[in-house]
Amino acid sequence: MKILTLLLYVCLATLAARPTSILADLITPIMGTGIGAIASSQEPTTDGQYYDLSGRRVANGQRPRAKGLYIRNGKKVVIK
């Protein structure tokens, strides 16, 4: 009951301050603003490039000189 009273108070205060945006202010808390869907490709990458764990391409197609963990063709590669 307290939440409903607080919501009603906030809505009325918003209506008094900005009457043109009351509909958006009322719908947003109910529906949320999260991500609806993510489209992803299921095709494995076979470009032969090396990527670090941040997703940045390194070494321009050649084997990296620095030791570490890299991604190549969708698989983890350890350079020792």
VMD Tcl script that builds the backbone (N, CA, C; Angstrom):
set m [mol new atoms 240]
animate dup $m
set s [atomselect $m all]
$s set {name element resname resid chain x y z} {
  {N N MET 1 A 0.821 -1.192 0.000}
  {CA C MET 1 A 0.000 0.000 0.000}
  {C C MET 1 A 0.866 1.258 0.000}
  {N N LYS 2 A 2.005 1.205 0.731}
  {CA C LYS 2 A 2.890 2.367 0.765}
  {C C LYS 2 A 3.508 2.616 -0.601}
  {N N ILE 3 A 3.842 1.545 -1.314}
  {CA C ILE 3 A 4.444 1.688 -2.639}
  {C C ILE 3 A 3.458 2.326 -3.606}
  {N N LEU 4 A 2.200 1.895 -3.566}
  {CA C LEU 4 A 1.171 2.461 -4.436}
  {C C LEU 4 A 0.964 3.936 -4.136}
  {N N THR 5 A 0.972 4.299 -2.853}
  {CA C THR 5 A 0.812 5.702 -2.474}
  {C C THR 5 A 1.989 6.529 -2.968}
  {N N LEU 6 A 3.187 5.988 -2.814}
  {CA C LEU 6 A 4.378 6.693 -3.284}
  {C C LEU 6 A 4.363 6.856 -4.802}
  {N N LEU 7 A 3.978 5.810 -5.522}
  {CA C LEU 7 A 3.895 5.879 -6.978}
  {C C LEU 7 A 2.876 6.913 -7.419}
  {N N LEU 8 A 1.726 6.954 -6.761}
  {CA C LEU 8 A 0.693 7.932 -7.089}
  {C C LEU 8 A 1.195 9.347 -6.828}
  {N N TYR 9 A 1.901 9.541 -5.719}
  {CA C TYR 9 A 2.446 10.855 -5.404}
  {C C TYR 9 A 3.465 11.297 -6.450}
  {N N VAL 10 A 4.351 10.399 -6.833}
  {CA C VAL 10 A 5.367 10.723 -7.838}
  {C C VAL 10 A 4.708 11.045 -9.176}
  {N N CYS 11 A 3.695 10.276 -9.556}
  {CA C CYS 11 A 2.996 10.529 -10.823}
  {C C CYS 11 A 2.294 11.879 -10.818}
  {N N LEU 12 A 1.647 12.220 -9.706}
  {CA C LEU 12 A 0.960 13.510 -9.630}
  {C C LEU 12 A 1.960 14.663 -9.630}
  {N N ALA 13 A 3.097 14.488 -8.971}
  {CA C ALA 13 A 4.121 15.528 -8.978}
  {C C ALA 13 A 4.689 15.702 -10.385}
  {N N THR 14 A 4.855 14.608 -11.101}
  {CA C THR 14 A 5.352 14.672 -12.473}
  {C C THR 14 A 4.334 15.356 -13.380}
  {N N LEU 15 A 3.066 15.057 -13.189}
  {CA C LEU 15 A 2.005 15.667 -13.991}
  {C C LEU 15 A 1.984 17.173 -13.789}
  {N N ALA 16 A 2.191 17.614 -12.558}
  {CA C ALA 16 A 2.183 19.045 -12.281}
  {C C ALA 16 A 3.408 19.729 -12.906}
  {N N ALA 17 A 4.543 19.034 -12.910}
  {CA C ALA 17 A 5.762 19.645 -13.416}
  {C C ALA 17 A 5.853 19.617 -14.940}
  {N N ARG 18 A 5.526 18.457 -15.544}
  {CA C ARG 18 A 5.665 18.287 -17.000}
  {C C ARG 18 A 4.451 17.526 -17.539}
  {N N PRO 19 A 3.377 18.178 -17.818}
  {CA C PRO 19 A 2.188 17.455 -18.259}
  {C C PRO 19 A 2.335 16.760 -19.611}
  {N N THR 20 A 3.280 17.167 -20.450}
  {CA C THR 20 A 3.398 16.550 -21.776}
  {C C THR 20 A 4.099 15.196 -21.724}
  {N N SER 21 A 4.900 14.943 -20.699}
  {CA C SER 21 A 5.638 13.686 -20.650}
  {C C SER 21 A 5.094 12.717 -19.619}
  {N N ILE 22 A 3.878 12.920 -19.145}
  {CA C ILE 22 A 3.335 12.060 -18.100}
  {C C ILE 22 A 3.145 10.625 -18.579}
  {N N LEU 23 A 2.767 10.434 -19.831}
  {CA C LEU 23 A 2.552 9.080 -20.335}
  {C C LEU 23 A 3.853 8.290 -20.343}
  {N N ALA 24 A 4.935 8.889 -20.800}
  {CA C ALA 24 A 6.228 8.204 -20.801}
  {C C ALA 24 A 6.695 7.919 -19.380}
  {N N ASP 25 A 6.471 8.842 -18.464}
  {CA C ASP 25 A 6.882 8.646 -17.076}
  {C C ASP 25 A 6.061 7.567 -16.395}
  {N N LEU 26 A 4.828 7.378 -16.809}
  {CA C LEU 26 A 3.987 6.334 -16.216}
  {C C LEU 26 A 4.319 4.957 -16.776}
  {N N ILE 27 A 4.645 4.873 -18.061}
  {CA C ILE 27 A 4.878 3.579 -18.703}
  {C C ILE 27 A 6.273 3.040 -18.407}
  {N N THR 28 A 7.282 3.890 -18.338}
  {CA C THR 28 A 8.662 3.440 -18.162}
  {C C THR 28 A 8.869 2.571 -16.920}
  {N N PRO 29 A 8.391 2.938 -15.727}
  {CA C PRO 29 A 8.613 2.058 -14.572}
  {C C PRO 29 A 7.886 0.720 -14.690}
  {N N ILE 30 A 6.799 0.680 -15.415}
  {CA C ILE 30 A 6.028 -0.553 -15.540}
  {C C ILE 30 A 6.687 -1.492 -16.545}
  {N N MET 31 A 7.084 -0.983 -17.708}
  {CA C MET 31 A 7.613 -1.821 -18.772}
  {C C MET 31 A 9.122 -2.009 -18.675}
  {N N GLY 32 A 9.833 -1.091 -18.055}
  {CA C GLY 32 A 11.278 -1.203 -17.958}
  {C C GLY 32 A 11.961 -0.674 -19.201}
  {N N THR 33 A 13.276 -0.573 -19.115}
  {CA C THR 33 A 14.040 -0.059 -20.237}
  {C C THR 33 A 15.193 -0.988 -20.594}
  {N N GLY 34 A 15.049 -2.270 -20.321}
  {CA C GLY 34 A 16.122 -3.232 -20.569}
  {C C GLY 34 A 16.255 -3.599 -22.033}
  {N N ILE 35 A 17.193 -4.473 -22.313}
  {CA C ILE 35 A 17.444 -4.951 -23.667}
  {C C ILE 35 A 16.386 -5.995 -24.010}
  {N N GLY 36 A 15.754 -5.856 -25.161}
  {CA C GLY 36 A 14.691 -6.776 -25.561}
  {C C GLY 36 A 15.216 -8.079 -26.127}
  {N N ALA 37 A 16.103 -8.025 -27.098}
  {CA C ALA 37 A 16.620 -9.232 -27.736}
  {C C ALA 37 A 18.003 -8.950 -28.303}
  {N N ILE 38 A 18.777 -10.001 -28.425}
  {CA C ILE 38 A 20.116 -9.886 -28.993}
  {C C ILE 38 A 20.213 -10.853 -30.163}
  {N N ALA 39 A 20.589 -10.345 -31.309}
  {CA C ALA 39 A 20.783 -11.193 -32.478}
  {C C ALA 39 A 22.260 -11.570 -32.554}
  {N N SER 40 A 22.527 -12.854 -32.659}
  {CA C SER 40 A 23.917 -13.280 -32.735}
  {C C SER 40 A 24.105 -14.237 -33.897}
  {N N SER 41 A 25.314 -14.257 -34.376}
  {CA C SER 41 A 25.651 -15.149 -35.463}
  {C C SER 41 A 26.214 -16.441 -34.897}
  {N N GLN 42 A 25.762 -17.565 -35.367}
  {CA C GLN 42 A 26.243 -18.856 -34.902}
  {C C GLN 42 A 27.404 -19.372 -35.738}
  {N N GLU 43 A 27.798 -18.604 -36.743}
  {CA C GLU 43 A 28.885 -19.020 -37.616}
  {C C GLU 43 A 30.224 -18.804 -36.913}
  {N N PRO 44 A 31.099 -19.802 -36.885}
  {CA C PRO 44 A 32.404 -19.597 -36.258}
  {C C PRO 44 A 33.278 -18.689 -37.124}
  {N N THR 45 A 34.083 -17.901 -36.462}
  {CA C THR 45 A 34.985 -17.029 -37.213}
  {C C THR 45 A 36.208 -17.820 -37.641}
  {N N THR 46 A 36.568 -17.702 -38.887}
  {CA C THR 46 A 37.728 -18.419 -39.420}
  {C C THR 46 A 38.641 -17.469 -40.176}
  {N N ASP 47 A 38.783 -16.264 -39.646}
  {CA C ASP 47 A 39.605 -15.286 -40.354}
  {C C ASP 47 A 41.088 -15.435 -40.051}
  {N N GLY 48 A 41.458 -16.282 -39.082}
  {CA C GLY 48 A 42.857 -16.526 -38.777}
  {C C GLY 48 A 43.526 -15.431 -37.975}
  {N N GLN 49 A 42.792 -14.417 -37.591}
  {CA C GLN 49 A 43.349 -13.313 -36.813}
  {C C GLN 49 A 43.424 -13.697 -35.335}
  {N N TYR 50 A 44.337 -13.078 -34.621}
  {CA C TYR 50 A 44.452 -13.246 -33.176}
  {C C TYR 50 A 43.786 -12.057 -32.502}
  {N N TYR 51 A 43.045 -12.322 -31.433}
  {CA C TYR 51 A 42.371 -11.283 -30.658}
  {C C TYR 51 A 42.741 -11.461 -29.194}
  {N N ASP 52 A 42.883 -10.336 -28.473}
  {CA C ASP 52 A 43.116 -10.460 -27.042}
  {C C ASP 52 A 41.772 -10.651 -26.339}
  {N N LEU 53 A 41.805 -10.783 -25.021}
  {CA C LEU 53 A 40.572 -11.059 -24.290}
  {C C LEU 53 A 39.614 -9.879 -24.260}
  {N N SER 54 A 40.066 -8.719 -24.667}
  {CA C SER 54 A 39.191 -7.556 -24.775}
  {C C SER 54 A 38.534 -7.460 -26.141}
  {N N GLY 55 A 38.901 -8.358 -27.053}
  {CA C GLY 55 A 38.310 -8.353 -28.384}
  {C C GLY 55 A 39.062 -7.530 -29.396}
  {N N ARG 56 A 40.224 -7.028 -29.020}
  {CA C ARG 56 A 41.023 -6.221 -29.953}
  {C C ARG 56 A 41.899 -7.132 -30.794}
  {N N ARG 57 A 41.954 -6.852 -32.085}
  {CA C ARG 57 A 42.790 -7.638 -32.987}
  {C C ARG 57 A 44.252 -7.281 -32.751}
  {N N VAL 58 A 45.096 -8.291 -32.690}
  {CA C VAL 58 A 46.523 -8.079 -32.474}
  {C C VAL 58 A 47.316 -8.832 -33.529}
  {N N ALA 59 A 48.516 -8.421 -33.788}
  {CA C ALA 59 A 49.513 -9.110 -34.603}
  {C C ALA 59 A 49.201 -9.189 -36.090}
  {N N ASN 60 A 48.139 -8.588 -36.572}
  {CA C ASN 60 A 47.837 -8.543 -38.012}
  {C C ASN 60 A 47.980 -9.898 -38.708}
  {N N GLY 61 A 47.422 -10.917 -38.140}
  {CA C GLY 61 A 47.430 -12.232 -38.777}
  {C C GLY 61 A 48.630 -13.085 -38.450}
  {N N GLN 62 A 49.652 -12.502 -37.860}
  {CA C GLN 62 A 50.828 -13.271 -37.474}
  {C C GLN 62 A 50.706 -13.677 -36.012}
  {N N ARG 63 A 51.459 -14.679 -35.634}
  {CA C ARG 63 A 51.437 -15.149 -34.251}
  {C C ARG 63 A 51.978 -14.034 -33.339}
  {N N PRO 64 A 51.260 -13.712 -32.258}
  {CA C PRO 64 A 51.732 -12.654 -31.350}
  {C C PRO 64 A 53.051 -13.040 -30.692}
  {N N ARG 65 A 53.899 -12.050 -30.459}
  {CA C ARG 65 A 55.197 -12.303 -29.825}
  {C C ARG 65 A 55.089 -12.332 -28.312}
  {N N ALA 66 A 54.137 -11.591 -27.762}
  {CA C ALA 66 A 53.980 -11.518 -26.310}
  {C C ALA 66 A 53.281 -12.766 -25.772}
  {N N LYS 67 A 53.713 -13.215 -24.594}
  {CA C LYS 67 A 53.067 -14.357 -23.956}
  {C C LYS 67 A 51.673 -13.949 -23.506}
  {N N GLY 68 A 50.765 -14.913 -23.515}
  {CA C GLY 68 A 49.429 -14.614 -23.024}
  {C C GLY 68 A 48.373 -15.499 -23.630}
  {N N LEU 69 A 47.150 -15.155 -23.344}
  {CA C LEU 69 A 45.982 -15.900 -23.814}
  {C C LEU 69 A 45.317 -15.094 -24.924}
  {N N TYR 70 A 45.074 -15.735 -26.050}
  {CA C TYR 70 A 44.480 -15.079 -27.209}
  {C C TYR 70 A 43.325 -15.921 -27.728}
  {N N ILE 71 A 42.531 -15.327 -28.594}
  {CA C ILE 71 A 41.431 -16.022 -29.260}
  {C C ILE 71 A 41.755 -16.052 -30.742}
  {N N ARG 72 A 41.667 -17.247 -31.347}
  {CA C ARG 72 A 41.885 -17.388 -32.787}
  {C C ARG 72 A 40.873 -18.388 -33.319}
  {N N ASN 73 A 40.111 -17.984 -34.326}
  {CA C ASN 73 A 39.060 -18.818 -34.926}
  {C C ASN 73 A 38.076 -19.328 -33.876}
  {N N GLY 74 A 37.771 -18.471 -32.901}
  {CA C GLY 74 A 36.780 -18.819 -31.884}
  {C C GLY 74 A 37.287 -19.737 -30.796}
  {N N LYS 75 A 38.591 -20.015 -30.751}
  {CA C LYS 75 A 39.149 -20.910 -29.742}
  {C C LYS 75 A 40.264 -20.202 -28.987}
  {N N LYS 76 A 40.451 -20.602 -27.723}
  {CA C LYS 76 A 41.504 -20.023 -26.896}
  {C C LYS 76 A 42.862 -20.600 -27.314}
  {N N VAL 77 A 43.862 -19.727 -27.394}
  {CA C VAL 77 A 45.214 -20.124 -27.761}
  {C C VAL 77 A 46.147 -19.531 -26.707}
  {N N VAL 78 A 47.009 -20.360 -26.139}
  {CA C VAL 78 A 47.979 -19.902 -25.164}
  {C C VAL 78 A 49.329 -19.774 -25.845}
  {N N ILE 79 A 49.919 -18.585 -25.751}
  {CA C ILE 79 A 51.255 -18.348 -26.293}
  {C C ILE 79 A 52.209 -18.348 -25.110}
  {N N LYS 80 A 53.157 -19.295 -25.112}
  {CA C LYS 80 A 54.110 -19.412 -23.990}
  {C C LYS 80 A 55.448 -18.818 -24.349}
}
mol reanalyze $m
mol bondsrecalc $m
mol representation Tube
mol addrep $m
